[in-house]
Amino acid sequence: IHMFAQDSLDDADVQPSSAYCLLCHEQTTDVYTFASGETVSLKIDPTVLSHSVHGDSNSEGPLQCSDCHVDHLFPHQPIASTTKREFQLERYAVCRTCHEDQYTKSQDSVHGEVLREGKIEAAVCVDCHGGHDVQPPDEPIQRISLTCGKCHGAIFDQYRQSIHGTVLFEEGNTDVPTCVGCHGVHDISSPETSSFRNRSPEICATCHANDELMEKYGISTHVFDTYLSDFHGTTVALFEQTDPNAVTNKAVCYDCHGVHDIAEVNSEKSRVVRENLLETCRECHPTASSDFSDAWVGHFPPTLEDHPLLYGVNLFYDILIPATIGAFLFLIATDIIRRIRQRLSR
């Protein structure tokens, strides 16, 4: 078979087709053993290839093996890689041939940064998308977080038990954020930087300031508006606008609600439920007294039923301030009219 296939290829003077490669790789049961002792199967299932995004469903036609494995003629050249990971890192850059923009973003991301620092376990294209069995990354949408969970297992477990993860995996609700909804896709930045912290309220606002989306679930957008109007939010917004890289210790959303382990606000696990709120406040205000958190009225405007005194004070100023300004404007207007009439009378 090898001799027949090679003669056919030489006669045609073309790159090998997938059928040519599969003459061996579909039938073999061999495995390749790296110097490290790791092994990889040499068998390729043509059904897997045809059902991938690069297969029969590809709008530009199915890719051939030689589109990715360039110049891999038989007999193959010896493999210089000593480990399976080294082999992957030497070849994943072929994705750039078709996906230039995504490849460039991934190189500029936190994954690309730590990879250049020598951390070879950092994710590259094939770690997230696979090699031969490349499938749509968000079909179903749960696949996104499951993919990230292959490397970030502990974080995934926290997310899976959070209000977002529970709704996603148990109810199949696609409105909740997955990992890429907060961190990005290929251009993932480090979440440990000051700029990420300062702009994190904007990430939460993607959903929680969306009137249409929040109305769908009976959640008020006052959650975001009132944060921006209080001391914490105003300061963080100012830092983000003037110098995103400046360090601020003012609380952002995830300081109070949690990061990946966000719980439903009224549950006993919530960091902001009244029973747990003081402990949460003391993470930034260690000397806070037992009544410290009582001053917090929540992310909603005070009502007559919940906070009658505060509601009354707000109502008083809502009336007093417009009335005072209106009175001054009335006095100014009447004085102007008086002066005009005096001039005309002369």
Buried (B, 14 or more C-beta within 10 A) or exposed (E): EEEEBBEBBEEEEEBBBBEBBBBBBBEEEEEEEBEEEBEEEEEBEBEBBBBBBBBEEEEEEBBBBBBBBEEEBBEEEEEEBEBBBBBBBEBBEBBBEEBEEBBBBBBBBBBBBBBEEEEEEBBBBBBBBBBBBBEEBBEEBBBBBBBBBEBBEEBBBBBBBBBBBBBBBEEEEEEBBBBBBBBBBBBBBEEEBBBBBBBBBEBBBEBBBBEEBBEEEEBBBBBBBBBBEEEBBEBBBBBBEEEBEEEBEBBBBBBBBBBBBBBEBEEEBBBBBEEBBBEBBBEEEEEBEEEBBEEBBBBEBBEEEEBEEBBEEEEEEEEEEEEEEEEEEEEEEEEEEEEEEEEEEE
